[in-house]
Amino acid sequence: MTSVDKPTDHTTPDQAGGPDSDAKAVTEAALFEAFGGLRGMIETVLPGLLFVTIYTVNKDLKMSAVAAVGVSLLLVVVRLVKRDTVKHAFSGVFGVAFGVVFAMMTGNAKDFYLPGMLYTLGLALAYIVTTLAGVPLIGLILGPVFKENLSWRTRNPGRKKAYAKASYAWGAILLAKCAILFPLYWWADTTQLGWVLVALKIPPFLLAVWLTWVFLAKAPAPIDVFAEMEAEEAAEKERASS
């Protein structure tokens, strides 16, 4: 398969199946695969929602923590039973576990949310720093999903530009989220912080995914490096047999 170097070349028959609408559909499907789709969003929200709901009702840190960990483990078991990908559910378990450890160590229920907030801040900085360094993080995440790996860095400048825009968007959205949450961590009580955090789980994420889709839908098609390697191997075998 030939490389795609010009920003104006949006699709090829091999890469996108024809029209631009097909390329956009492929991009949308890949984004949902990379970020977990609807189930991934539920697995992200449910433990924190259960924690803040129980704590709002009875102010029992231990019961709230046990419930959050329990539902996280249940989500992993469901995925294992259905033989689905467990990476999103496992990441939820680790996130909840860190939060529970922090909260139980300090005795402050608000600390349940602190590890996740620090992770969000670190991720925001990672998106921005990697983009400034010329290797936008969103490209590193999505490259394998689109079967292009790192070919976009040197062979597909239009796609690299789209990844840079998307990474800056993710960084800016996550920083804005942090700008809301960290003051609340200091000034608000546990239930106020918890409900705001739950409310901010999905909308910023959907906005970032939508912007990523917009940027990539207008970018050149990805270079399928796996197809290229298979073609090279087939050509090598043909030369060897002739």
Backbone bond lengths (Angstrom), bond angles and torsions (degrees), N, CA, C in turn:
res aa  C-N    CA-C-N  psi(-1)  N-CA   C-N-CA  omega(-1)  CA-C   N-CA-C  phi
1 M - - - 1.466 - - 1.515 109.58 -
2 T 1.307 116.40 137.04 1.456 119.76 -176.78 1.506 110.30 -80.77
3 S 1.339 115.72 154.48 1.458 120.07 -179.96 1.510 110.24 -76.86
4 V 1.325 114.54 158.98 1.455 121.63 178.71 1.516 107.01 -114.59
5 D 1.320 116.87 110.72 1.449 120.71 -174.97 1.509 113.14 -110.96
6 K 1.331 117.50 -21.37 1.460 119.28 -173.56 1.520 110.32 -97.54
7 P 1.336 116.59 134.01 1.453 119.71 -179.43 1.513 113.55 -60.19
8 T 1.328 118.18 -23.02 1.460 120.63 -177.27 1.517 112.67 -78.79
9 D 1.349 118.06 -15.32 1.457 120.74 -178.62 1.522 109.03 -85.84
10 H 1.318 117.48 91.38 1.453 120.05 -173.62 1.522 112.81 -81.40
11 T 1.313 118.85 -33.99 1.453 120.47 -177.35 1.511 110.80 -143.72
12 T 1.316 114.26 157.64 1.458 121.36 169.46 1.514 106.48 -135.51
13 P 1.327 118.96 157.94 1.459 120.59 -179.11 1.512 112.43 -56.73
14 D 1.359 117.08 -38.96 1.454 120.04 -176.35 1.516 111.54 -74.55
15 Q 1.336 116.29 -35.42 1.449 119.20 -169.27 1.520 113.33 -89.52
16 A 1.330 118.83 -37.20 1.454 119.48 -172.37 1.517 113.13 -124.27
17 G 1.286 117.99 1.13 1.447 120.73 176.52 1.506 114.34 76.34
18 G 1.345 118.93 17.30 1.447 119.71 175.98 1.505 113.35 120.17
19 P 1.327 118.33 -115.23 1.455 122.58 -171.24 1.517 113.01 -68.68
20 D 1.359 113.89 166.94 1.454 120.40 179.48 1.520 111.50 -61.79
21 S 1.335 117.23 -32.95 1.461 119.63 -179.85 1.522 111.41 -61.98
22 D 1.339 116.90 -35.53 1.458 120.09 177.81 1.519 110.53 -66.80
23 A 1.330 116.57 -40.65 1.465 120.53 178.56 1.522 110.76 -62.23
24 K 1.341 116.31 -40.18 1.463 119.94 179.12 1.521 110.54 -66.38
25 A 1.327 116.50 -37.86 1.465 119.63 178.92 1.525 110.68 -65.20
26 V 1.338 116.61 -40.52 1.462 120.86 177.28 1.518 110.32 -62.27
27 T 1.339 116.41 -43.15 1.456 121.07 178.94 1.520 111.01 -61.54
28 E 1.326 116.27 -44.62 1.459 120.78 179.74 1.523 111.23 -61.21
29 A 1.334 116.48 -45.40 1.464 120.69 -179.92 1.518 111.25 -62.93
30 A 1.337 116.53 -40.42 1.465 120.39 -179.99 1.517 111.60 -65.93
31 L 1.328 117.02 -38.38 1.461 120.58 178.55 1.525 110.69 -64.58
32 F 1.325 116.78 -43.46 1.454 119.62 178.46 1.524 110.90 -63.20
33 E 1.346 117.05 -38.18 1.456 120.11 178.34 1.518 110.61 -65.34
34 A 1.327 117.13 -43.22 1.459 121.27 -176.17 1.518 112.34 -67.72
35 F 1.342 117.02 -36.96 1.462 119.97 -173.08 1.528 113.43 -106.36
36 G 1.322 117.08 8.15 1.450 119.46 169.42 1.507 116.69 96.66
37 G 1.333 118.84 -11.15 1.451 121.21 178.23 1.514 113.40 64.30
38 L 1.320 116.27 -158.82 1.464 121.79 -176.59 1.525 111.59 -63.41
39 R 1.328 116.56 -43.10 1.465 118.89 -179.16 1.522 110.54 -64.70
40 G 1.329 117.24 -38.99 1.460 120.09 177.81 1.519 111.89 -60.67
41 M 1.342 116.24 -38.18 1.463 119.70 178.49 1.526 111.05 -66.94
42 I 1.337 116.36 -40.24 1.464 120.29 178.22 1.517 110.13 -63.14
43 E 1.334 116.39 -43.25 1.461 120.49 -179.58 1.528 111.66 -66.09
44 T 1.323 116.78 -27.04 1.450 120.49 177.53 1.523 111.91 -74.82
45 V 1.315 116.25 -38.55 1.466 121.10 -173.13 1.525 113.02 -85.92
46 L 1.330 117.85 -40.21 1.456 122.06 -167.18 1.530 114.97 -57.43
47 P 1.351 120.31 -47.48 1.471 118.45 -179.14 1.527 113.26 -60.30
48 G 1.340 117.13 -45.74 1.457 120.05 178.99 1.517 111.97 -65.27
49 L 1.332 116.57 -37.43 1.461 120.82 178.68 1.525 110.56 -63.84
50 L 1.330 116.41 -43.40 1.463 120.45 179.16 1.524 110.69 -64.93
51 F 1.344 116.83 -41.25 1.466 120.80 -179.91 1.523 110.77 -59.93
52 V 1.332 116.72 -51.72 1.463 119.42 -174.92 1.530 111.00 -70.20
53 T 1.334 118.02 -31.27 1.462 120.57 178.65 1.528 111.01 -65.39
54 I 1.334 115.55 -49.04 1.468 119.48 -179.65 1.524 110.80 -65.46
55 Y 1.341 116.21 -41.23 1.464 118.91 -178.74 1.531 110.91 -67.75
56 T 1.313 117.11 -34.08 1.462 119.96 177.59 1.523 110.78 -63.82
57 V 1.347 116.20 -36.61 1.461 120.64 -176.65 1.525 112.10 -75.45
58 N 1.352 116.84 -49.10 1.475 117.94 -171.06 1.526 115.39 -124.30
59 K 1.333 118.36 -0.74 1.471 122.94 178.78 1.535 112.06 55.98
60 D 1.317 116.91 30.42 1.466 122.37 -179.66 1.519 109.23 -99.79
61 L 1.325 117.12 103.49 1.457 122.06 -177.02 1.526 111.64 -62.36
62 K 1.331 116.40 -44.99 1.463 119.77 -176.68 1.521 111.60 -63.67
63 M 1.326 116.99 -46.07 1.463 119.97 180.00 1.525 110.98 -63.50
64 S 1.325 116.44 -41.33 1.470 120.48 179.35 1.518 111.05 -63.07
65 A 1.336 116.12 -41.94 1.464 120.76 -179.01 1.525 111.20 -66.79
66 V 1.331 116.16 -44.41 1.468 120.11 -179.90 1.532 110.41 -62.22
67 A 1.315 117.02 -41.09 1.461 120.56 179.62 1.521 111.31 -64.18
68 A 1.338 116.85 -42.19 1.468 120.52 -179.80 1.520 111.21 -64.22
69 V 1.331 116.83 -44.88 1.468 120.16 178.09 1.521 110.18 -64.95
70 G 1.328 116.45 -41.85 1.462 120.16 -178.22 1.516 112.85 -60.75
71 V 1.334 116.99 -45.20 1.468 119.05 -179.47 1.525 110.76 -69.29
72 S 1.331 117.61 -32.44 1.469 120.14 176.54 1.528 110.89 -63.73
73 L 1.325 116.05 -44.68 1.468 119.87 178.43 1.525 110.92 -66.21
74 L 1.322 116.93 -37.01 1.465 120.23 178.11 1.523 111.44 -62.08
75 L 1.328 116.54 -39.62 1.464 120.29 178.89 1.530 111.15 -64.01
76 V 1.340 116.19 -36.69 1.470 119.54 176.69 1.521 110.25 -66.22
77 V 1.329 116.66 -43.73 1.468 120.52 -179.35 1.524 110.45 -61.06
78 V 1.323 116.94 -42.19 1.467 120.64 179.35 1.518 110.38 -60.06
79 R 1.319 116.38 -43.20 1.470 119.22 179.36 1.529 110.59 -66.20
80 L 1.321 117.48 -40.02 1.461 120.38 179.64 1.530 110.66 -64.04
81 V 1.320 116.37 -41.90 1.472 120.14 179.62 1.520 110.48 -62.91
82 K 1.337 115.92 -39.52 1.466 120.30 -179.28 1.531 112.39 -85.90
83 R 1.345 115.81 -0.63 1.465 122.11 179.95 1.522 111.96 57.68
84 D 1.327 115.51 39.13 1.458 121.75 176.34 1.523 109.84 -92.30
85 T 1.337 115.52 170.46 1.458 120.67 174.42 1.524 109.40 -64.80
86 V 1.334 116.24 131.71 1.468 119.90 -173.93 1.527 112.86 -106.77
87 K 1.327 117.98 3.62 1.466 118.57 -172.88 1.517 112.05 -62.54
88 H 1.330 118.74 -39.57 1.460 120.89 -179.01 1.527 110.74 -70.12
89 A 1.334 116.42 -40.68 1.461 119.40 178.52 1.521 111.25 -66.61
90 F 1.343 117.12 -41.21 1.459 120.57 178.59 1.527 111.43 -64.06
91 S 1.328 116.92 -40.60 1.461 119.56 178.01 1.525 110.13 -62.15
92 G 1.349 116.66 -34.75 1.453 119.96 176.03 1.516 112.05 -65.43
93 V 1.341 116.82 -40.74 1.462 121.04 178.45 1.520 110.88 -61.34
94 F 1.333 116.59 -46.63 1.462 119.73 -179.37 1.529 111.02 -63.70
95 G 1.330 115.91 -41.46 1.457 119.22 179.45 1.519 111.93 -62.22
96 V 1.326 116.34 -45.14 1.464 120.73 178.51 1.524 110.60 -65.10
97 A 1.336 116.82 -41.86 1.465 120.45 -178.98 1.528 111.31 -61.05
98 F 1.332 117.27 -44.67 1.467 119.90 177.49 1.526 110.72 -61.11
99 G 1.321 115.75 -41.91 1.457 119.00 179.32 1.512 112.13 -62.67
100 V 1.330 116.73 -42.80 1.460 121.24 179.24 1.525 110.67 -63.13
101 V 1.325 116.72 -43.45 1.468 120.30 179.59 1.529 110.60 -60.47
102 F 1.321 116.49 -46.95 1.468 120.23 179.17 1.528 110.89 -59.29
103 A 1.319 116.00 -47.91 1.465 120.06 -176.19 1.527 111.59 -65.64
104 M 1.338 117.20 -41.60 1.453 120.03 -178.85 1.521 111.53 -70.14
105 M 1.331 117.31 -33.59 1.470 120.51 179.18 1.521 111.46 -68.44
106 T 1.313 117.10 -40.70 1.460 120.56 -176.06 1.519 112.75 -92.04
107 G 1.335 116.55 -19.96 1.450 119.88 -176.02 1.513 113.09 75.84
108 N 1.330 116.48 7.19 1.459 122.11 -179.50 1.526 108.25 -107.09
109 A 1.331 116.94 116.00 1.462 120.31 -176.47 1.525 112.36 -62.13
110 K 1.317 117.40 -27.18 1.473 119.50 179.78 1.524 111.63 -63.12
111 D 1.332 116.32 -26.05 1.468 119.32 -178.61 1.521 112.58 -70.29
112 F 1.328 117.59 -10.80 1.464 120.21 172.50 1.524 110.41 -58.82
113 Y 1.326 116.34 -32.57 1.463 121.29 -176.27 1.523 113.16 -90.60
114 L 1.335 117.50 -15.02 1.457 120.12 -172.20 1.530 114.38 -62.45
115 P 1.340 120.68 -46.08 1.468 118.99 178.82 1.518 113.07 -57.53
116 G 1.327 116.85 -41.91 1.458 120.07 179.11 1.518 111.94 -64.93
117 M 1.321 116.58 -37.22 1.461 120.36 178.41 1.524 110.95 -66.94
118 L 1.335 116.00 -42.18 1.465 119.80 178.14 1.530 110.82 -65.68
119 Y 1.336 116.04 -37.64 1.472 119.78 176.44 1.526 110.55 -62.54
120 T 1.323 116.54 -42.61 1.467 120.37 178.98 1.519 111.06 -61.45
121 L 1.333 116.81 -42.85 1.466 120.64 177.93 1.520 110.96 -63.52
122 G 1.331 116.69 -45.41 1.466 119.96 178.52 1.510 112.45 -62.15
123 L 1.340 116.64 -39.43 1.459 120.62 179.50 1.523 110.89 -66.66
124 A 1.324 116.62 -40.20 1.464 120.30 177.87 1.526 110.53 -59.49
125 L 1.331 116.41 -45.72 1.462 120.38 179.39 1.529 111.07 -66.00
126 A 1.343 116.41 -35.85 1.467 119.99 179.19 1.517 111.11 -63.79
127 Y 1.336 117.58 -41.76 1.460 120.83 177.96 1.535 110.58 -59.53
128 I 1.314 116.33 -43.08 1.467 120.02 -175.93 1.525 111.16 -74.60
129 V 1.327 116.99 -46.12 1.471 120.76 -176.62 1.526 110.96 -65.38
130 T 1.334 117.79 -44.18 1.466 119.37 -179.35 1.523 111.39 -64.65
131 T 1.325 116.57 -33.94 1.463 119.28 177.96 1.520 110.51 -68.28
132 L 1.319 117.00 -42.59 1.466 120.37 176.69 1.524 111.33 -62.21
133 A 1.334 116.38 -30.15 1.462 121.42 179.26 1.529 112.78 -81.73
134 G 1.335 117.89 -3.84 1.458 121.04 177.24 1.512 114.83 91.49
135 V 1.330 117.62 6.12 1.468 121.16 178.18 1.532 108.60 -130.65
136 P 1.338 117.96 70.92 1.463 120.37 -175.65 1.524 112.91 -53.50
137 L 1.308 114.79 133.32 1.463 121.25 -172.86 1.520 112.53 -59.24
138 I 1.315 117.68 -36.89 1.459 119.40 -178.36 1.525 110.96 -64.54
139 G 1.327 116.60 -29.36 1.460 119.90 175.05 1.515 112.01 -69.78
140 L 1.331 116.54 -37.18 1.463 120.16 177.11 1.519 111.15 -66.50
141 I 1.334 116.34 -33.29 1.462 120.67 179.75 1.523 111.76 -74.92
142 L 1.335 115.47 -45.28 1.463 119.87 -172.71 1.521 114.11 -89.94
143 G 1.328 118.06 -19.36 1.464 120.62 -179.18 1.519 113.51 -51.71
144 P 1.344 118.79 -51.77 1.469 119.31 178.02 1.525 112.96 -64.21
145 V 1.330 118.16 -32.06 1.462 121.20 179.78 1.523 110.62 -64.62
146 F 1.339 116.07 -39.16 1.459 121.29 179.73 1.535 112.36 -87.89
147 K 1.324 116.65 4.83 1.468 123.11 179.35 1.528 111.92 62.66
148 E 1.323 116.71 26.30 1.464 119.61 178.96 1.524 111.94 -108.25
149 N 1.334 116.88 -10.10 1.462 121.68 -177.32 1.529 110.83 48.41
150 L 1.343 118.05 -122.06 1.466 120.66 -178.45 1.531 112.34 -105.70
151 S 1.324 117.44 16.90 1.468 119.64 -178.34 1.526 111.74 -61.85
152 W 1.337 116.81 -26.11 1.464 120.11 -179.34 1.523 112.66 -65.15
153 R 1.320 117.63 -21.15 1.473 120.25 -176.50 1.523 112.43 -66.77
154 T 1.334 117.28 -40.73 1.461 120.56 -174.43 1.525 113.68 -117.93
155 R 1.324 117.86 -22.69 1.453 120.19 -172.13 1.524 113.65 -108.65
156 N 1.317 117.29 -10.15 1.457 119.94 -173.86 1.535 108.93 -140.10
157 P 1.330 117.35 71.46 1.472 120.72 -173.55 1.523 114.09 -60.21
158 G 1.331 117.10 -34.12 1.456 118.91 178.59 1.517 111.57 -64.35
159 R 1.313 116.41 -36.87 1.463 120.52 179.11 1.528 110.48 -72.58
160 K 1.327 116.90 -37.24 1.466 120.61 176.43 1.530 110.11 -60.46
161 K 1.321 116.46 -40.99 1.466 120.81 178.29 1.523 110.87 -62.73
162 A 1.324 116.89 -40.65 1.463 120.56 178.24 1.522 110.87 -64.65
163 Y 1.331 116.85 -41.79 1.458 119.88 177.35 1.531 111.05 -63.26
164 A 1.326 116.55 -37.22 1.463 119.87 178.42 1.530 110.88 -64.25
165 K 1.334 116.59 -45.18 1.460 120.16 178.12 1.529 110.87 -60.56
166 A 1.328 115.88 -43.85 1.462 120.00 -179.09 1.526 110.98 -64.66
167 S 1.320 117.21 -40.76 1.461 120.27 179.98 1.523 111.37 -66.14
168 Y 1.323 116.60 -40.99 1.470 119.19 175.59 1.531 110.51 -61.61
169 A 1.334 116.62 -38.76 1.465 120.47 179.05 1.524 110.77 -63.65
170 W 1.332 116.63 -46.22 1.463 120.21 177.35 1.527 110.54 -59.47
171 G 1.330 116.48 -45.93 1.459 119.92 -179.27 1.512 112.33 -60.74
172 A 1.333 116.83 -44.72 1.460 121.07 -178.18 1.529 111.28 -66.49
173 I 1.332 116.89 -41.69 1.472 120.54 -179.74 1.521 110.96 -65.40
174 L 1.321 116.79 -42.92 1.463 119.85 -179.93 1.529 111.56 -68.96
175 L 1.335 117.27 -35.54 1.465 119.58 176.16 1.530 110.71 -65.72
176 A 1.322 116.50 -38.72 1.466 119.91 177.06 1.531 110.40 -63.48
177 K 1.316 116.23 -39.08 1.465 120.64 177.17 1.530 110.44 -62.63
178 C 1.326 116.05 -43.64 1.472 120.62 178.12 1.525 111.55 -63.43
179 A 1.321 116.57 -35.92 1.463 120.86 -179.79 1.528 111.27 -64.64
180 I 1.322 117.09 -23.42 1.456 121.33 176.49 1.532 110.85 -86.77
181 L 1.330 116.45 -43.76 1.460 120.61 -170.80 1.528 114.11 -75.79
182 F 1.329 117.18 -42.30 1.468 118.06 -174.32 1.533 112.82 -64.71
183 P 1.330 120.12 -41.55 1.473 118.03 173.66 1.531 112.32 -60.36
184 L 1.348 116.20 -37.14 1.465 119.21 178.60 1.529 111.13 -66.56
185 Y 1.323 116.76 -32.68 1.464 119.83 178.16 1.535 110.48 -59.23
186 W 1.320 116.34 -36.66 1.460 120.49 -178.66 1.522 112.45 -85.57
187 W 1.317 118.19 -35.15 1.463 120.89 -169.21 1.525 114.54 -103.51
188 A 1.329 117.33 -30.64 1.468 119.97 -174.70 1.525 110.43 -92.84
189 D 1.339 116.02 167.20 1.463 118.67 174.49 1.528 109.31 -87.02
190 T 1.329 115.28 178.19 1.471 120.36 -173.19 1.519 112.10 -61.59
191 T 1.319 117.30 -44.88 1.465 119.33 -176.88 1.524 111.74 -67.77
192 Q 1.330 117.72 -39.11 1.460 120.34 177.67 1.525 111.03 -62.76
193 L 1.331 115.67 -47.78 1.463 119.92 178.08 1.524 110.70 -60.72
194 G 1.330 116.49 -43.86 1.457 120.51 -177.01 1.511 113.13 -62.41
195 W 1.320 117.37 -44.60 1.461 120.04 -178.20 1.530 111.33 -70.30
196 V 1.330 117.32 -36.44 1.469 119.43 176.26 1.522 109.78 -65.40
197 L 1.331 116.04 -42.04 1.463 119.58 -179.28 1.521 110.71 -63.46
198 V 1.330 117.11 -43.24 1.468 120.17 177.24 1.526 110.70 -60.94
199 A 1.331 116.02 -41.72 1.464 120.28 -179.69 1.521 112.22 -65.06
200 L 1.341 115.90 -28.01 1.466 120.10 -178.08 1.528 113.09 -95.10
201 K 1.305 117.78 8.22 1.464 119.99 179.85 1.524 111.69 -69.78
202 I 1.330 116.80 -52.54 1.458 121.10 -169.38 1.528 114.54 -91.16
203 P 1.354 120.49 -48.01 1.474 119.05 -174.60 1.538 114.83 -56.42
204 P 1.339 120.39 -46.90 1.478 118.30 177.69 1.529 112.21 -62.90
205 F 1.326 116.33 -37.15 1.457 120.75 178.48 1.527 110.82 -62.57
206 L 1.333 116.69 -46.88 1.458 120.08 179.72 1.522 111.61 -64.00
207 L 1.330 116.78 -37.74 1.464 119.94 177.47 1.521 110.57 -62.88
208 A 1.330 117.03 -44.42 1.465 120.56 -179.86 1.526 111.12 -64.91
209 V 1.332 117.12 -41.64 1.469 120.41 178.61 1.525 110.40 -64.95
210 W 1.336 116.24 -41.88 1.470 119.25 179.34 1.528 111.35 -62.86
211 L 1.322 117.93 -44.16 1.469 120.69 178.09 1.526 110.50 -62.95
212 T 1.328 116.97 -39.47 1.464 120.22 177.12 1.522 110.13 -60.80
213 W 1.328 116.21 -43.90 1.465 120.81 178.57 1.528 110.63 -61.65
214 V 1.331 117.64 -42.76 1.467 121.58 179.42 1.521 110.70 -60.73
215 F 1.325 117.06 -47.69 1.463 120.62 -178.26 1.522 111.50 -64.98
216 L 1.329 117.13 -43.76 1.462 120.14 -176.47 1.521 112.05 -74.92
217 A 1.336 117.44 -30.80 1.461 119.84 178.99 1.524 111.60 -65.43
218 K 1.330 116.12 -26.28 1.467 120.60 179.19 1.522 112.37 -93.92
219 A 1.321 117.19 -4.72 1.467 121.76 -176.61 1.523 110.96 -87.89
220 P 1.331 117.40 164.58 1.471 119.98 173.32 1.515 111.20 -59.10
221 A 1.308 116.33 154.63 1.464 120.98 179.57 1.527 110.20 -65.33
222 P 1.331 117.24 151.05 1.476 119.60 177.97 1.518 111.87 -68.85
223 I 1.320 115.20 151.68 1.464 121.59 175.63 1.522 108.27 -89.80
224 D 1.304 117.30 117.17 1.464 121.72 -178.60 1.532 108.35 -78.12
225 V 1.331 116.45 93.12 1.464 120.12 -176.70 1.518 111.47 -70.27
226 F 1.342 117.28 -25.93 1.460 119.41 178.02 1.522 110.61 -68.60
227 A 1.333 116.32 -40.79 1.465 119.81 176.38 1.524 110.41 -64.67
228 E 1.326 117.08 -38.06 1.461 120.64 177.46 1.527 111.10 -62.13
229 M 1.330 116.06 -43.95 1.469 119.14 -179.80 1.520 111.15 -65.15
230 E 1.336 116.95 -39.44 1.457 119.92 177.69 1.523 111.09 -64.34
231 A 1.345 116.48 -39.19 1.460 120.26 178.62 1.522 110.91 -65.65
232 E 1.334 116.09 -40.21 1.463 120.22 179.01 1.530 111.23 -65.40
233 E 1.341 116.16 -39.98 1.460 119.51 178.37 1.526 111.04 -65.69
234 A 1.329 116.01 -40.10 1.467 119.42 178.85 1.519 110.93 -65.34
235 A 1.345 116.17 -40.64 1.466 120.02 178.38 1.513 111.00 -65.43
236 E 1.342 115.97 -38.89 1.471 120.04 179.16 1.523 110.72 -64.61
237 K 1.327 117.74 -41.43 1.462 120.98 178.59 1.526 110.85 -65.04
238 E 1.348 115.29 -38.76 1.458 119.66 -179.92 1.519 110.88 -65.51
239 R 1.360 116.07 -40.60 1.475 119.52 177.70 1.511 111.28 -66.25
240 A 1.343 116.00 -37.78 1.455 119.62 -178.41 1.529 111.85 -68.94
241 S 1.328 116.22 -33.11 1.460 119.82 -178.19 1.519 112.76 -83.33
242 S 1.337 118.24 -13.98 1.469 120.33 -177.04 1.522 110.55 -90.10
